[in-house]
Amino acid sequence: MKAMHMIAVTLLVIGGLNWGIVGLFHGTNVVHMILGHWMWLENLVYVLVGLSAVLEIFTHKSNCKMCSMNNQGSM
């Protein structure tokens, strides 16, 4: 389960950075720049990022050491 968690977090970071770049540079899409010739692969990346977000919604608290700590102290 740790490997799946790490893959999901990596995909979420890639997706988050891509959306940040899209927002900052008005339409510059890094995923499209890298995979634009292969639309099916670009779409697969977006689907995997979305599935990673759903996975993390349901499993993050049990996988994250900081979130699973006894609510003592602050982050």
Jmol script that loads the backbone (N, CA, C; Angstrom):
load data "model"
ATOM      1  N   MET A   1       0.823  -1.195   0.000  1.00  0.00           N
ATOM      2  CA  MET A   1       0.000   0.000   0.000  1.00  0.00           C
ATOM      3  C   MET A   1       0.865   1.256   0.000  1.00  0.00           C
ATOM      4  N   LYS A   2       2.081   1.167   0.570  1.00  0.00           N
ATOM      5  CA  LYS A   2       2.957   2.330   0.596  1.00  0.00           C
ATOM      6  C   LYS A   2       3.355   2.739  -0.824  1.00  0.00           C
ATOM      7  N   ALA A   3       3.627   1.768  -1.687  1.00  0.00           N
ATOM      8  CA  ALA A   3       4.018   2.084  -3.066  1.00  0.00           C
ATOM      9  C   ALA A   3       2.881   2.811  -3.778  1.00  0.00           C
ATOM     10  N   MET A   4       1.647   2.346  -3.584  1.00  0.00           N
ATOM     11  CA  MET A   4       0.503   3.001  -4.220  1.00  0.00           C
ATOM     12  C   MET A   4       0.337   4.423  -3.690  1.00  0.00           C
ATOM     13  N   HIS A   5       0.553   4.599  -2.399  1.00  0.00           N
ATOM     14  CA  HIS A   5       0.469   5.927  -1.787  1.00  0.00           C
ATOM     15  C   HIS A   5       1.521   6.858  -2.390  1.00  0.00           C
ATOM     16  N   MET A   6       2.741   6.375  -2.546  1.00  0.00           N
ATOM     17  CA  MET A   6       3.814   7.203  -3.092  1.00  0.00           C
ATOM     18  C   MET A   6       3.545   7.560  -4.557  1.00  0.00           C
ATOM     19  N   ILE A   7       3.015   6.620  -5.328  1.00  0.00           N
ATOM     20  CA  ILE A   7       2.658   6.903  -6.720  1.00  0.00           C
ATOM     21  C   ILE A   7       1.563   7.955  -6.765  1.00  0.00           C
ATOM     22  N   ALA A   8       0.557   7.814  -5.911  1.00  0.00           N
ATOM     23  CA  ALA A   8      -0.546   8.775  -5.876  1.00  0.00           C
ATOM     24  C   ALA A   8      -0.046  10.165  -5.498  1.00  0.00           C
ATOM     25  N   VAL A   9       0.814  10.241  -4.497  1.00  0.00           N
ATOM     26  CA  VAL A   9       1.348  11.547  -4.083  1.00  0.00           C
ATOM     27  C   VAL A   9       2.177  12.159  -5.215  1.00  0.00           C
ATOM     28  N   THR A  10       2.991  11.356  -5.879  1.00  0.00           N
ATOM     29  CA  THR A  10       3.794  11.850  -6.997  1.00  0.00           C
ATOM     30  C   THR A  10       2.907  12.401  -8.106  1.00  0.00           C
ATOM     31  N   LEU A  11       1.854  11.670  -8.458  1.00  0.00           N
ATOM     32  CA  LEU A  11       0.934  12.135  -9.495  1.00  0.00           C
ATOM     33  C   LEU A  11       0.203  13.400  -9.065  1.00  0.00           C
ATOM     34  N   LEU A  12      -0.137  13.496  -7.792  1.00  0.00           N
ATOM     35  CA  LEU A  12      -0.795  14.711  -7.308  1.00  0.00           C
ATOM     36  C   LEU A  12       0.151  15.908  -7.363  1.00  0.00           C
ATOM     37  N   VAL A  13       1.409  15.694  -7.072  1.00  0.00           N
ATOM     38  CA  VAL A  13       2.391  16.780  -7.179  1.00  0.00           C
ATOM     39  C   VAL A  13       2.523  17.209  -8.637  1.00  0.00           C
ATOM     40  N   ILE A  14       2.632  16.250  -9.551  1.00  0.00           N
ATOM     41  CA  ILE A  14       2.724  16.574 -10.977  1.00  0.00           C
ATOM     42  C   ILE A  14       1.484  17.350 -11.415  1.00  0.00           C
ATOM     43  N   GLY A  15       0.307  16.867 -11.020  1.00  0.00           N
ATOM     44  CA  GLY A  15      -0.931  17.553 -11.380  1.00  0.00           C
ATOM     45  C   GLY A  15      -1.018  18.943 -10.778  1.00  0.00           C
ATOM     46  N   GLY A  16      -0.628  19.065  -9.529  1.00  0.00           N
ATOM     47  CA  GLY A  16      -0.672  20.365  -8.866  1.00  0.00           C
ATOM     48  C   GLY A  16       0.280  21.366  -9.489  1.00  0.00           C
ATOM     49  N   LEU A  17       1.494  20.916  -9.797  1.00  0.00           N
ATOM     50  CA  LEU A  17       2.454  21.803 -10.454  1.00  0.00           C
ATOM     51  C   LEU A  17       1.952  22.214 -11.835  1.00  0.00           C
ATOM     52  N   ASN A  18       1.374  21.267 -12.561  1.00  0.00           N
ATOM     53  CA  ASN A  18       0.845  21.580 -13.887  1.00  0.00           C
ATOM     54  C   ASN A  18      -0.259  22.627 -13.792  1.00  0.00           C
ATOM     55  N   TRP A  19      -1.183  22.463 -12.860  1.00  0.00           N
ATOM     56  CA  TRP A  19      -2.262  23.449 -12.706  1.00  0.00           C
ATOM     57  C   TRP A  19      -1.709  24.794 -12.265  1.00  0.00           C
ATOM     58  N   GLY A  20      -0.694  24.797 -11.422  1.00  0.00           N
ATOM     59  CA  GLY A  20      -0.064  26.049 -11.021  1.00  0.00           C
ATOM     60  C   GLY A  20       0.563  26.773 -12.198  1.00  0.00           C
ATOM     61  N   ILE A  21       1.232  26.016 -13.056  1.00  0.00           N
ATOM     62  CA  ILE A  21       1.842  26.608 -14.251  1.00  0.00           C
ATOM     63  C   ILE A  21       0.765  27.112 -15.204  1.00  0.00           C
ATOM     64  N   VAL A  22      -0.319  26.348 -15.363  1.00  0.00           N
ATOM     65  CA  VAL A  22      -1.430  26.792 -16.210  1.00  0.00           C
ATOM     66  C   VAL A  22      -1.978  28.112 -15.687  1.00  0.00           C
ATOM     67  N   GLY A  23      -2.138  28.220 -14.379  1.00  0.00           N
ATOM     68  CA  GLY A  23      -2.663  29.442 -13.786  1.00  0.00           C
ATOM     69  C   GLY A  23      -1.719  30.626 -13.903  1.00  0.00           C
ATOM     70  N   LEU A  24      -0.439  30.380 -13.704  1.00  0.00           N
ATOM     71  CA  LEU A  24       0.540  31.463 -13.744  1.00  0.00           C
ATOM     72  C   LEU A  24       0.824  31.955 -15.160  1.00  0.00           C
ATOM     73  N   PHE A  25       0.914  31.025 -16.075  1.00  0.00           N
ATOM     74  CA  PHE A  25       1.337  31.374 -17.425  1.00  0.00           C
ATOM     75  C   PHE A  25       0.207  31.281 -18.448  1.00  0.00           C
ATOM     76  N   HIS A  26      -1.022  31.300 -17.977  1.00  0.00           N
ATOM     77  CA  HIS A  26      -2.216  31.398 -18.817  1.00  0.00           C
ATOM     78  C   HIS A  26      -2.219  30.439 -20.001  1.00  0.00           C
ATOM     79  N   GLY A  27      -2.362  29.181 -19.710  1.00  0.00           N
ATOM     80  CA  GLY A  27      -2.547  28.203 -20.772  1.00  0.00           C
ATOM     81  C   GLY A  27      -1.338  27.356 -21.105  1.00  0.00           C
ATOM     82  N   THR A  28      -0.198  27.584 -20.456  1.00  0.00           N
ATOM     83  CA  THR A  28       0.964  26.735 -20.693  1.00  0.00           C
ATOM     84  C   THR A  28       0.756  25.435 -19.937  1.00  0.00           C
ATOM     85  N   ASN A  29       0.543  24.365 -20.661  1.00  0.00           N
ATOM     86  CA  ASN A  29       0.248  23.068 -20.071  1.00  0.00           C
ATOM     87  C   ASN A  29       1.449  22.152 -20.297  1.00  0.00           C
ATOM     88  N   VAL A  30       2.191  21.882 -19.239  1.00  0.00           N
ATOM     89  CA  VAL A  30       3.414  21.101 -19.342  1.00  0.00           C
ATOM     90  C   VAL A  30       3.124  19.670 -19.787  1.00  0.00           C
ATOM     91  N   VAL A  31       2.063  19.068 -19.262  1.00  0.00           N
ATOM     92  CA  VAL A  31       1.716  17.701 -19.661  1.00  0.00           C
ATOM     93  C   VAL A  31       1.449  17.670 -21.168  1.00  0.00           C
ATOM     94  N   HIS A  32       0.717  18.648 -21.663  1.00  0.00           N
ATOM     95  CA  HIS A  32       0.435  18.701 -23.100  1.00  0.00           C
ATOM     96  C   HIS A  32       1.720  18.952 -23.894  1.00  0.00           C
ATOM     97  N   MET A  33       2.604  19.799 -23.373  1.00  0.00           N
ATOM     98  CA  MET A  33       3.862  20.076 -24.077  1.00  0.00           C
ATOM     99  C   MET A  33       4.713  18.811 -24.206  1.00  0.00           C
ATOM    100  N   ILE A  34       4.689  17.976 -23.166  1.00  0.00           N
ATOM    101  CA  ILE A  34       5.508  16.761 -23.175  1.00  0.00           C
ATOM    102  C   ILE A  34       4.825  15.640 -23.951  1.00  0.00           C
ATOM    103  N   LEU A  35       3.518  15.488 -23.768  1.00  0.00           N
ATOM    104  CA  LEU A  35       2.799  14.333 -24.331  1.00  0.00           C
ATOM    105  C   LEU A  35       1.776  14.705 -25.399  1.00  0.00           C
ATOM    106  N   GLY A  36       1.811  15.917 -25.902  1.00  0.00           N
ATOM    107  CA  GLY A  36       0.808  16.395 -26.846  1.00  0.00           C
ATOM    108  C   GLY A  36       0.673  15.566 -28.101  1.00  0.00           C
ATOM    109  N   HIS A  37       1.745  14.902 -28.519  1.00  0.00           N
ATOM    110  CA  HIS A  37       1.689  14.076 -29.720  1.00  0.00           C
ATOM    111  C   HIS A  37       0.914  12.787 -29.469  1.00  0.00           C
ATOM    112  N   TRP A  38       0.801  12.418 -28.231  1.00  0.00           N
ATOM    113  CA  TRP A  38       0.090  11.201 -27.850  1.00  0.00           C
ATOM    114  C   TRP A  38      -1.090  11.582 -26.961  1.00  0.00           C
ATOM    115  N   MET A  39      -2.186  11.990 -27.581  1.00  0.00           N
ATOM    116  CA  MET A  39      -3.355  12.455 -26.819  1.00  0.00           C
ATOM    117  C   MET A  39      -3.867  11.393 -25.855  1.00  0.00           C
ATOM    118  N   TRP A  40      -3.822  10.130 -26.255  1.00  0.00           N
ATOM    119  CA  TRP A  40      -4.313   9.072 -25.377  1.00  0.00           C
ATOM    120  C   TRP A  40      -3.457   8.987 -24.115  1.00  0.00           C
ATOM    121  N   LEU A  41      -2.136   9.213 -24.257  1.00  0.00           N
ATOM    122  CA  LEU A  41      -1.250   9.159 -23.099  1.00  0.00           C
ATOM    123  C   LEU A  41      -1.449  10.387 -22.210  1.00  0.00           C
ATOM    124  N   GLU A  42      -1.659  11.542 -22.834  1.00  0.00           N
ATOM    125  CA  GLU A  42      -1.950  12.756 -22.071  1.00  0.00           C
ATOM    126  C   GLU A  42      -3.240  12.571 -21.264  1.00  0.00           C
ATOM    127  N   ASN A  43      -4.273  12.022 -21.905  1.00  0.00           N
ATOM    128  CA  ASN A  43      -5.534  11.771 -21.204  1.00  0.00           C
ATOM    129  C   ASN A  43      -5.347  10.756 -20.081  1.00  0.00           C
ATOM    130  N   LEU A  44      -4.513   9.753 -20.312  1.00  0.00           N
ATOM    131  CA  LEU A  44      -4.242   8.756 -19.276  1.00  0.00           C
ATOM    132  C   LEU A  44      -3.596   9.413 -18.056  1.00  0.00           C
ATOM    133  N   VAL A  45      -2.666  10.344 -18.280  1.00  0.00           N
ATOM    134  CA  VAL A  45      -2.032  11.058 -17.157  1.00  0.00           C
ATOM    135  C   VAL A  45      -3.092  11.802 -16.356  1.00  0.00           C
ATOM    136  N   TYR A  46      -4.008  12.494 -17.037  1.00  0.00           N
ATOM    137  CA  TYR A  46      -5.061  13.231 -16.336  1.00  0.00           C
ATOM    138  C   TYR A  46      -5.973  12.285 -15.549  1.00  0.00           C
ATOM    139  N   VAL A  47      -6.305  11.146 -16.130  1.00  0.00           N
ATOM    140  CA  VAL A  47      -7.145  10.171 -15.421  1.00  0.00           C
ATOM    141  C   VAL A  47      -6.407   9.637 -14.201  1.00  0.00           C
ATOM    142  N   LEU A  48      -5.118   9.337 -14.343  1.00  0.00           N
ATOM    143  CA  LEU A  48      -4.341   8.833 -13.204  1.00  0.00           C
ATOM    144  C   LEU A  48      -4.205   9.878 -12.100  1.00  0.00           C
ATOM    145  N   VAL A  49      -4.032  11.136 -12.470  1.00  0.00           N
ATOM    146  CA  VAL A  49      -3.970  12.208 -11.461  1.00  0.00           C
ATOM    147  C   VAL A  49      -5.304  12.290 -10.725  1.00  0.00           C
ATOM    148  N   GLY A  50      -6.404  12.220 -11.460  1.00  0.00           N
ATOM    149  CA  GLY A  50      -7.728  12.245 -10.832  1.00  0.00           C
ATOM    150  C   GLY A  50      -7.961  11.056  -9.914  1.00  0.00           C
ATOM    151  N   LEU A  51      -7.590   9.873 -10.368  1.00  0.00           N
ATOM    152  CA  LEU A  51      -7.735   8.679  -9.528  1.00  0.00           C
ATOM    153  C   LEU A  51      -6.840   8.764  -8.294  1.00  0.00           C
ATOM    154  N   SER A  52      -5.665   9.359  -8.442  1.00  0.00           N
ATOM    155  CA  SER A  52      -4.770   9.542  -7.296  1.00  0.00           C
ATOM    156  C   SER A  52      -5.408  10.450  -6.252  1.00  0.00           C
ATOM    157  N   ALA A  53      -6.070  11.491  -6.715  1.00  0.00           N
ATOM    158  CA  ALA A  53      -6.749  12.399  -5.785  1.00  0.00           C
ATOM    159  C   ALA A  53      -7.849  11.659  -5.029  1.00  0.00           C
ATOM    160  N   VAL A  54      -8.630  10.859  -5.731  1.00  0.00           N
ATOM    161  CA  VAL A  54      -9.698  10.092  -5.081  1.00  0.00           C
ATOM    162  C   VAL A  54      -9.102   9.104  -4.080  1.00  0.00           C
ATOM    163  N   LEU A  55      -8.038   8.416  -4.475  1.00  0.00           N
ATOM    164  CA  LEU A  55      -7.366   7.474  -3.570  1.00  0.00           C
ATOM    165  C   LEU A  55      -6.882   8.185  -2.316  1.00  0.00           C
ATOM    166  N   GLU A  56      -6.258   9.329  -2.480  1.00  0.00           N
ATOM    167  CA  GLU A  56      -5.736  10.068  -1.329  1.00  0.00           C
ATOM    168  C   GLU A  56      -6.846  10.592  -0.426  1.00  0.00           C
ATOM    169  N   ILE A  57      -7.983  10.950  -0.998  1.00  0.00           N
ATOM    170  CA  ILE A  57      -9.116  11.398  -0.173  1.00  0.00           C
ATOM    171  C   ILE A  57      -9.487  10.317   0.832  1.00  0.00           C
ATOM    172  N   PHE A  58      -9.485   9.070   0.387  1.00  0.00           N
ATOM    173  CA  PHE A  58      -9.942   7.978   1.244  1.00  0.00           C
ATOM    174  C   PHE A  58      -8.836   7.315   2.062  1.00  0.00           C
ATOM    175  N   THR A  59      -7.568   7.459   1.667  1.00  0.00           N
ATOM    176  CA  THR A  59      -6.518   6.709   2.364  1.00  0.00           C
ATOM    177  C   THR A  59      -5.436   7.574   3.000  1.00  0.00           C
ATOM    178  N   HIS A  60      -5.455   8.874   2.769  1.00  0.00           N
ATOM    179  CA  HIS A  60      -4.351   9.712   3.237  1.00  0.00           C
ATOM    180  C   HIS A  60      -4.154   9.654   4.749  1.00  0.00           C
ATOM    181  N   LYS A  61      -5.226   9.768   5.487  1.00  0.00           N
ATOM    182  CA  LYS A  61      -5.090   9.824   6.950  1.00  0.00           C
ATOM    183  C   LYS A  61      -4.427   8.564   7.507  1.00  0.00           C
ATOM    184  N   SER A  62      -4.736   7.413   6.926  1.00  0.00           N
ATOM    185  CA  SER A  62      -4.136   6.181   7.437  1.00  0.00           C
ATOM    186  C   SER A  62      -2.705   5.985   6.929  1.00  0.00           C
ATOM    187  N   ASN A  63      -2.331   6.643   5.835  1.00  0.00           N
ATOM    188  CA  ASN A  63      -0.979   6.494   5.280  1.00  0.00           C
ATOM    189  C   ASN A  63      -0.007   7.563   5.747  1.00  0.00           C
ATOM    190  N   CYS A  64      -0.503   8.703   6.183  1.00  0.00           N
ATOM    191  CA  CYS A  64       0.345   9.834   6.535  1.00  0.00           C
ATOM    192  C   CYS A  64       0.684   9.802   8.022  1.00  0.00           C
ATOM    193  N   LYS A  65       1.960   9.832   8.337  1.00  0.00           N
ATOM    194  CA  LYS A  65       2.385   9.791   9.738  1.00  0.00           C
ATOM    195  C   LYS A  65       1.885  11.002  10.509  1.00  0.00           C
ATOM    196  N   MET A  66       1.932  12.179   9.907  1.00  0.00           N
ATOM    197  CA  MET A  66       1.491  13.390  10.598  1.00  0.00           C
ATOM    198  C   MET A  66      -0.017  13.365  10.850  1.00  0.00           C
ATOM    199  N   CYS A  67      -0.768  12.842   9.890  1.00  0.00           N
ATOM    200  CA  CYS A  67      -2.241  12.824  10.053  1.00  0.00           C
ATOM    201  C   CYS A  67      -2.690  11.730  11.010  1.00  0.00           C
ATOM    202  N   SER A  68      -1.922  10.676  11.131  1.00  0.00           N
ATOM    203  CA  SER A  68      -2.346   9.568  11.985  1.00  0.00           C
ATOM    204  C   SER A  68      -1.874   9.733  13.432  1.00  0.00           C
ATOM    205  N   MET A  69      -1.104  10.774  13.722  1.00  0.00           N
ATOM    206  CA  MET A  69      -0.641  11.018  15.088  1.00  0.00           C
ATOM    207  C   MET A  69      -1.838  11.375  15.963  1.00  0.00           C
ATOM    208  N   ASN A  70      -1.715  11.101  17.250  1.00  0.00           N
ATOM    209  CA  ASN A  70      -2.773  11.498  18.189  1.00  0.00           C
ATOM    210  C   ASN A  70      -2.805  13.013  18.235  1.00  0.00           C
ATOM    211  N   ASN A  71      -3.821  13.628  17.857  1.00  0.00           N
ATOM    212  CA  ASN A  71      -3.993  15.071  17.729  1.00  0.00           C
ATOM    213  C   ASN A  71      -3.263  15.881  18.817  1.00  0.00           C
ATOM    214  N   GLN A  72      -1.995  15.571  19.053  1.00  0.00           N
ATOM    215  CA  GLN A  72      -1.199  16.305  20.021  1.00  0.00           C
ATOM    216  C   GLN A  72      -0.274  17.242  19.277  1.00  0.00           C
ATOM    217  N   GLY A  73      -0.190  18.455  19.708  1.00  0.00           N
ATOM    218  CA  GLY A  73       0.672  19.426  19.050  1.00  0.00           C
ATOM    219  C   GLY A  73       0.063  19.906  17.761  1.00  0.00           C
ATOM    220  N   SER A  74       0.787  20.742  17.065  1.00  0.00           N
ATOM    221  CA  SER A  74       0.290  21.254  15.799  1.00  0.00           C
ATOM    222  C   SER A  74       1.262  20.910  14.694  1.00  0.00           C
ATOM    223  N   MET A  75       0.811  21.090  13.456  1.00  0.00           N
ATOM    224  CA  MET A  75       1.669  20.787  12.328  1.00  0.00           C
ATOM    225  C   MET A  75       2.665  21.841  12.253  1.00  0.00           C
TER     226      MET A  75
END
end "model"
wireframe off; spacefill off
backbone 0.3
color backbone group
